[in-house]
């Protein structure tokens, strides 16, 4: 099939393009600014090449480079002159391009060569997913679900930082299992008591009332108060100067956690608003909910982009490496390192929730958990997420709701 292949090496300031003829020979290569005007020049050159060679189809590819290529993709999709031709636009995994480049010996590293390698990979094919941009609602949803992903990651890191400060200030409380390190009660205690001695020797009745107010769900706040005081009395004592600095750092950490939690709630509401107008059946699965469903659908887009559930799993990085030679095949293998980390995150979170709410997924998780002696939860959860991929693909492909198993 006669097609023009266009490889684009995207940069923050400039985009280098390599236009390749159907037979693999070079047509031209050039660099334009990564601006609206530069995109127009690029499109004009592509249209000119197609017209000169009498071609009707063009395949355009670029590596995934964060945000730097997004505006260019919009320009390529929206331009009327290029719209007269049959076009496909691919955003390629940089690892795949790098591996393809290894088939060439001693190629230098520069923008022109990178653009050539992308164009040649397009010519060889074996690229199954075209970037989806037909319905911009998916992209709008993706922007919000990815922002939420980053906010959750930041919150997780801030909670770990708070746990470190907690160990410095009240090591016994951090070591114990009476209350979670970053729970509302722990935070309230650290804000209320300046030193570990103040906590260790506080009036027990007052401490019990305080814990009852902040904990809310504690069945026996008096017993909890005694356990906390015991932990405080067994803690290290910091020099007062160091203690004051830890209090200040902890105060900043607490403010950051609360700000992030507030941001996540705002994002959740906005996600639900956009998600409400997109066709989906995933919320029929117990435990997934709107936010996790939105995170999955935002990355999948139109399910018809994928040929099978296996291709969705590979896209998510929920595929295990094979280690086989002759009659030997390794039993312990690792997940591939490539894949879309955003959909993988939402699939894993959804799987962890679904296995608590659905009897079939709960049995499957428990079975996989008991099969090994280490990394039980991590392995069982990954396998449960892989099982969830099969269900997600079927529900979206068939456009039907989930029917929970009986019993």
PATORBA-991270 format. One line per 8 residues: their letters; for each residue x negated, y, z of C-alpha. Coordinates in steps of 0.25 Angstrom, whole numbers. Layout:
// residues N
a) X:Y:Z | ...
This chain:
// residues 407
xxxxxxxx) 0:0:0 | -6:13:-4 | -7:22:8 | -16:34:12 | -22:31:26 | -25:43:35 | -34:42:47 | -35:54:57
xxxxxxxx) -45:55:68 | -37:65:77 | -45:75:86 | -40:86:95 | -45:97:85 | -46:90:72 | -40:77:64 | -49:70:54
xxxxxxxx) -42:63:43 | -46:52:34 | -38:49:22 | -40:35:16 | -35:30:3 | -27:17:2 | -39:9:-3 | -47:14:9
xxxxxxxx) -55:25:2 | -56:39:8 | -47:50:3 | -52:61:12 | -55:64:26 | -55:78:33 | -52:84:47 | -41:94:50
xxxxxxxx) -38:101:63 | -28:95:73 | -18:106:71 | -5:107:64 | -13:114:52 | -23:102:52 | -12:92:52 | -6:99:40
xxxxxxxx) -19:99:32 | -20:84:35 | -6:81:31 | -8:89:18 | -21:81:15 | -13:68:17 | -2:72:8 | -12:76:-3
xxxxxxxx) -19:63:-2 | -6:55:-3 | -1:63:-15 | -15:62:-22 | -15:47:-21 | 0:45:-23 | 2:38:-10 | 15:38:-2
xxxxxxxx) 10:32:11 | 0:37:22 | -4:30:34 | -10:40:45 | -17:36:57 | -24:42:69 | -29:37:83 | -22:40:95
xxxxxxxx) -29:52:101 | -19:57:112 | -12:69:108 | -21:74:97 | -14:66:86 | 0:68:90 | 2:81:83 | -4:76:71
xxxxxxxx) 5:64:70 | 17:74:72 | 12:82:60 | 10:70:51 | 24:65:54 | 31:78:52 | 24:83:40 | 34:84:28
xxxxxxxx) 23:82:17 | 18:70:23 | 32:65:26 | 34:62:11 | 24:50:12 | 26:37:19 | 17:39:32 | 13:31:44
xxxxxxxx) 6:37:56 | -2:29:66 | -9:33:79 | -19:22:81 | -25:17:94 | -40:22:94 | -45:8:99 | -39:2:86
xxxxxxxx) -46:12:77 | -59:10:85 | -58:-5:83 | -55:-3:68 | -67:6:67 | -76:-5:72 | -74:-13:59 | -83:-3:52
xxxxxxxx) -98:-3:55 | -105:9:60 | -94:20:57 | -98:33:64 | -88:40:74 | -82:53:68 | -69:58:65 | -70:55:50
xxxxxxxx) -73:40:53 | -62:39:63 | -52:44:53 | -57:35:42 | -56:23:52 | -41:26:56 | -38:27:41 | -44:14:38
xxxxxxxx) -37:7:49 | -24:12:44 | -28:7:30 | -31:-7:36 | -17:-7:43 | -13:-15:55 | -7:-3:62 | 7:-7:66
xxxxxxxx) 12:6:73 | 15:19:66 | 15:31:76 | 30:34:79 | 35:48:77 | 48:47:70 | 55:50:84 | 48:60:92
xxxxxxxx) 56:57:104 | 47:45:106 | 35:54:106 | 42:64:115 | 45:53:125 | 31:48:123 | 25:61:127 | 33:61:140
xxxxxxxx) 31:46:144 | 16:48:142 | 16:60:150 | 23:52:161 | 12:41:159 | 1:51:162 | 8:57:174 | 10:43:180
xxxxxxxx) -5:40:178 | -9:53:184 | 1:50:196 | -5:37:198 | -19:43:198 | -15:53:208 | -9:43:217 | -22:35:217
xxxxxxxx) -29:48:221 | -20:50:232 | -22:36:237 | -37:39:237 | -35:52:246 | -25:44:255 | -36:34:258 | -46:45:262
xxxxxxxx) -36:52:271 | -28:39:277 | -35:27:272 | -27:17:280 | -14:23:274 | -20:21:260 | -24:7:263 | -11:2:269
xxxxxxxx) 1:-3:262 | 12:4:271 | 14:15:261 | 9:18:247 | -2:27:245 | 5:37:236 | 19:35:242 | 27:48:246
xxxxxxxx) 25:44:261 | 10:43:260 | 9:56:253 | 18:63:263 | 10:57:275 | -3:63:268 | 4:76:267 | 9:76:281
xxxxxxxx) -3:72:288 | -16:79:286 | -25:69:293 | -25:54:295 | -25:56:310 | -12:65:309 | -5:53:302 | -11:42:311
xxxxxxxx) -7:49:324 | 6:56:320 | 19:54:328 | 24:41:324 | 39:45:324 | 36:57:316 | 28:49:306 | 39:39:305
xxxxxxxx) 49:50:302 | 40:56:292 | 38:42:285 | 53:39:285 | 55:52:278 | 44:51:268 | 45:36:266 | 60:35:265
xxxxxxxx) 60:20:261 | 52:15:273 | 60:4:281 | 52:7:294 | 45:20:294 | 41:19:308 | 33:6:305 | 27:13:292
xxxxxxxx) 23:25:301 | 15:16:310 | 8:9:299 | 4:23:293 | -1:27:306 | -9:15:308 | -15:16:294 | -18:31:297
xxxxxxxx) -25:27:310 | -34:17:303 | -38:27:292 | -51:34:290 | -53:48:296 | -57:59:286 | -66:71:290 | -56:82:291
xxxxxxxx) -63:90:279 | -61:78:270 | -47:75:275 | -43:89:272 | -49:88:258 | -41:74:256 | -28:81:260 | -30:92:250
xxxxxxxx) -33:82:239 | -22:73:243 | -12:85:243 | -16:88:228 | -14:74:225 | 0:73:231 | 4:86:223 | -1:80:210
xxxxxxxx) 7:67:213 | 19:74:215 | 18:83:203 | 15:70:194 | 27:63:200 | 36:75:197 | 30:76:183 | 33:61:181
xxxxxxxx) 48:64:185 | 49:75:175 | 43:66:164 | 53:55:167 | 65:64:166 | 60:69:152 | 57:55:148 | 71:51:151
xxxxxxxx) 77:62:143 | 69:59:130 | 71:44:132 | 86:45:133 | 87:48:118 | 78:37:113 | 84:23:110 | 79:13:120
xxxxxxxx) 84:1:127 | 72:-1:137 | 79:5:149 | 88:-7:149 | 76:-15:155 | 77:-14:170 | 66:-7:176 | 61:1:164
xxxxxxxx) 68:14:165 | 68:26:156 | 54:31:159 | 47:17:156 | 56:15:144 | 53:29:139 | 38:26:140 | 39:13:132
xxxxxxxx) 48:18:121 | 40:31:120 | 27:23:116 | 35:13:107 | 43:23:100 | 51:15:89 | 50:1:92 | 50:-2:77
xxxxxxxx) 36:2:77 | 32:-11:83 | 33:-24:76 | 34:-33:89 | 33:-32:104 | 19:-37:103 | 15:-24:95 | 22:-16:106
xxxxxxxx) 14:-24:117 | 1:-21:109 | 5:-6:108 | 6:-6:123 | -7:-14:126 | 1:-25:132 | -7:-36:124 | -18:-45:129
xxxxxxxx) -31:-47:123 | -33:-61:117 | -46:-68:120 | -47:-81:112 | -57:-89:105 | -55:-103:100 | -47:-111:110 | -50:-102:121
xxxxxxxx) -41:-90:125 | -43:-82:137 | -31:-81:147 | -35:-68:154 | -35:-57:144 | -33:-42:145 | -23:-32:139 | -28:-25:127
xxxxxxxx) -33:-11:130 | -26:-4:118 | -12:0:118 | -3:11:122 | -5:14:137 | 8:22:138 | 17:11:134 | 9:1:141
xxxxxxxx) 11:9:154 | 26:10:152 | 27:-4:149 | 19:-9:161 | 27:1:170 | 40:-4:164 | 36:-19:166 | 33:-16:180
xxxxxxxx) 47:-10:182 | 54:-21:174 | 48:-33:181 | 54:-27:194 | 68:-26:188 | 70:-37:178 | 70:-52:182 | 63:-57:169
xxxxxxxx) 52:-47:170 | 50:-50:185 | 49:-65:183 | 39:-62:171 | 30:-53:179 | 30:-62:191 | 26:-74:182 | 14:-66:176
xxxxxxxx) 10:-61:190 | 9:-75:195 | 0:-80:184 | -13:-74:188 | -20:-70:201 | -25:-56:197 | -20:-44:191 | -6:-50:193
xxxxxxxx) 2:-38:192 | -5:-31:181 | -5:-44:172 | 10:-47:175 | 14:-33:172 | 7:-32:159 | 13:-45:155 | 27:-40:159
xxxxxxxx) 25:-27:151 | 21:-36:139 | 35:-43:141 | 42:-30:143 | 36:-26:129 | 44:-38:122 | 56:-33:129 | 54:-18:125
xxxxxxxx) 52:-22:111 | 64:-30:110 | 73:-20:117 | 68:-9:108 | 68:-17:95 | 82:-22:97 | 88:-10:104 | 94:-17:115
xxxxxxx) 95:-17:130 | 88:-27:139 | 96:-38:145 | 90:-42:159 | 89:-57:161 | 99:-64:171 | 93:-68:184
